[in-house]
Every structure is written in C-alpha cells, then in structure tokens.
Amino acid sequence: MASFSRRIRREIIEMAYCSGGPHVGSALSCADILATLYGAELRLDPWHDRDIFILSKAHASISLYAALAARGIMPPEMLATYCQEGGLLPAHLDRQTGYGVECSAGSLGHGFSIGLGMAFGFKRQRSPRRVFIVIGDGECQEGSVWEGALFAPRQGLDNVTVIMDYNNLQAYGRPAEICSFEPIAPKWEAFGWHVCRADGHDHGSLLDALHEESRGKPKIIIARTTKGKGVSFMENELVWHYYIVTQEHRAKALEEIG
Amino acid sequence: MRNTFINTILEACKERDDIFILSGDAGLGVFDRFKEEYPDRFRNMGAAEQNTVSFAAGLAMTGYKVIVYNIIPFLLYRCYEQVRNDICCQGLPVVLVGIGSGITYAPQGMSHYSVEDLGLVQTLPDLVAISPIDPCEARAAASYALDCHKPVYVRLAKNGEPLFHQHEVTNIAAPQIIRNGEHADTAILFHGSVANEVMAAYETLKDRSRAPLVVSVPTLQPFDVPAIAGILSGFKNVVSVEEHYSNCGLGGMLARLKAETCADWQLTSMGIPYGYIHDVRKTAGLRASLGIATEYIVRSVEAVSGFAS
C-alpha cells in the first residue's frame, strides 16, 4: 500500500504540474486515505455490486483520478487530459466522466448527503453494498453536513463510513480561526454516529478504524492528516491550497516522494 | 390537485415497487393513506431541505423513482444549488413536487409565495416544469412525471381546485384548449393556480358574447413553440395570465416566442407586478390588489378586443 500511496502522490504532482491547477495540498492530504480504500478496503468485484466511494471534498479530484487509475478502473492515459483543452477530466468531479466517478461534486456538503441517499437505497434493497465518503474538515462548516448528520443515525445507516480528512487547514486559514467546529468528535457522537480516530497517513491505523464495529450506527473516522503530506515544502503550508506547481517544484516533489 | 396527484402516485405503487416519497415535514394529512399502504416507501426528512434534495439524488442513483414534496420556496429556493448540481446536472429522474404555487398560501407572507419559481426553472436545462390547472391536469402530470427519464418539477396550488377539463388529458406536454372562443380575435393563455379567475372571466365574456379562446399551457419547460404558435396563428390579440412574475414566466416566454416567430398578434401580459408583496390579504383579495383577479382579466380582454366600455 505504500507504493499505492506513492503512485497517487506522483500522479497528483504530475497532473497539477501539467494543468497548472490548484488544490495540490488538499489532494496530497487524502492520498493515503484513498490508497487504503482503493488498495485494501473497497469491494469492487463484481463491479455492478461494488462498494461506492464518494469524494465530497471534490477540489481534491486529482487524488481520486490517480487512485482510480492506479486501481485499474480509469485508463491511465486519461490522467494526462486533466484540465486540458478538450480533455476528459474536469477540476471538480463530474459523474459523466464514468470510470468510477460515482457522483458529481465540487460544492461542499453535497457528496455527503448523496452518499447517505445511496446507502439508504442499498439498505432498502437489502444489498451488502457499502458507501464510503471522504469529507474535508472545512466542509464541516456546511449546514447541509449537519442536516445529514442528524438524519443518518435514525435510519440505521451502518453501511456508511465517512472519513474526515482533518488537515486543519482550509483555503484561507485554520478552521479554528475562521469558524471553529471543535470539539468535533463529541458533536458527531451526540448526533448518534460511531466515531473513531485514525492517523490519516498510516494505512494500518486507517484499516483498524475501518474495521471497528459500529454497532448499527453510521461511522465517522476522524483522520488526522497533514495538508501537502509527502512533499516537505508543501506540508502544512496554507499557500499550497492554491499555489501552482512549477517545473522546479515538480522535480523536487517527485524526488521526495520517490 | 394535490390529493389527485398523490393518489395517482399511490395507484402507480400497485404496479411499481421503485417509487419512494420524501417529504420536508410538509403536507398535513396528504400522505396518510400512502403511509398506511406503503409505510416503507415514505420518509419525512424533517426541516432539512439541502440534505433532502441531495439524499434524493443518491437514492435515485440506486434505482428508485424519488418524489420530493415540499412547499415551493423550501423545495427550489432554499436548495437551488442541490437541485442544480445533484439532480439536474447529474440527469437524475427525480420528481420535485412543489406546493403553494403563486400566492395560494396568502396570507402566509412573502416567504411562502412562489412568484418567480418558473424563472428559476428556466435557468435549469432539462428540468421539465409542469403547472397544472385542475385535478385532471394534475393526474396527467403525475403519470408523465412517473414515466419521465428527466428531472421533473410540478408546481401545484394548495388544494381543492375545481375541474375545468371536460375530458382526460392525454398529453400534458401540449397546450390544452379549455374553451373555444366565439370571439375569434383574442386568445387567453394561462397556467396553474389562477385558473378559476380565468375561467370566471371567460364565463363573463361569454355572457357578453365576447368569449375568447382559452388555452392552458401546463408544460412551461420545454415550451412547445410550434404547437403554441400554431394555435395562436390568425389571432390578433393574446392575453397571458399567470400567478407569477410575467417577465420571467409565461408572459416572458410568449414575448420571446412572438419575437422569434415574428408573430403579428399583440401580447398583453398579466401577472404579479414585479416586486415584493407586503399586503396582508387572502389569495382572492391579493389577486384583486395585484391586478390578476377576474374583473381585470375581463377588462383586459375587452380592451384589446376593442370592446372597452
């Protein structure tokens, strides 16, 4: 799985460099979470009965594209079309892309509720299919997240696992300085969720949390992460929410990632 | 209309097990029979409109025909972005059922009026919009929505509307000729909840031997330009009436149609004056104060037809 993570990170840097697009820090932040899901946890065979993954923090789309390509779901050559004229992959997710992009997203707080609706549908069909959703910490400032958080436990949606990519850095500062949502774990607990904590860069820690019994409740894993993880000059640096990867950045980043 | 609409869905449930209704804590008593017969096909999502619409999108993705029911501002305005991104952009065949079209919720206040929803709908490509006038059109709208592969918005009045159609409606997507006029120069086009005012105006005009052609246009998006242009061909005057801002409703659509087809009829658009409503009145009184009550329709038709007293 370490090599899976490394491959995702390398593709993130390449796509960011070739497109001149932002959100590299956000994508690197959830690279290990996606590697854990696509490398070990998601049941994708048979495809028509697969588990669903939704990247609700869809500004980190390059991490999903990289994971889908690494997992053999998306043709790897598609990655080179990311944000290119006439290309196939937009900066934010579009379901029409196909190849494992399960839901359009880009406006925060939407993918989360869509995932709940899908989980509800699977439950009603008595299907064993599960839904995994990655949300950002900044995303927890959206009211719609809390509307869904209130609703899901009453429906017993224990087929939902939300992973909060908690890198403690949103577009223009620390959440605590902008609109604090702490204490976050007791809030979800009070709403009726099973809350676990994990190191969002440790595959073992994430797997432990993913496999923890939730006793009929929907589960949220609060995964501590570092924005820009894996590239020293991007780590925990606010500017890498929007900064563009230059040729020099690219070379240095790829060298560090290995 | 409301009960007919829901009862049509209830009937369809006998044949289909994919229908699911979500309510936003609205519709007192409306779903009693539905909940009794199909308790596992209904959820009250609470006062949480954004989650409700996105949730509906997710549920639709798993193969359900999802019907979302709420008062129009809470169905379309509060969560416009969820309707746009999650339902329409993803091309999901969710049915959005809005109650309280126009000012039928008067005197609840401006927050509960829906006088610009069709303007919003026109910003959402592929969202079919149906504004029925009576239980007959509501039944046809429900059947159409259940079979439609696109998202559908149905705007309903409150309840208890009389029947104006004399036969079942077979094609809700087409303009409906409700009454043939004796006065061949003038046609009234209208939609939705102002129907009783239009039909009362028709009766008055008929008594004076000045009856116009009366046409309901239930499906406003897509707007059937060829059919409407065909009906209006040969007319001198067209009066549109709606319980909606006319600049972004039927009146605006007809103005565009007139320009695009170089039609030579004169258009008079009657609708809610463009502005916010602060008067405290019931629906009938508010219609009168806003200039869309029966007497104003009669006066407009007589004026454009050259019968002004």
Interface residues (C-beta under 8 A of the other chain):
Chain A: D94 R95 E102 C103 S104 A105 G106 S107 G109 H110 F112 S113 I114 G115 L116 G117 M118 A119 F120 G121 F122 R124 Q125 G143 S144 E147 G148 L150 F151 Q155
Chain B: D40 R43 M45 G46 A48 E49 Q50 N51 T52 V53 S54 F55 A56 A57 G58 L59 A60 M61 T62 G63 Y64 E81 Q82 N85 D86 C89 Q90
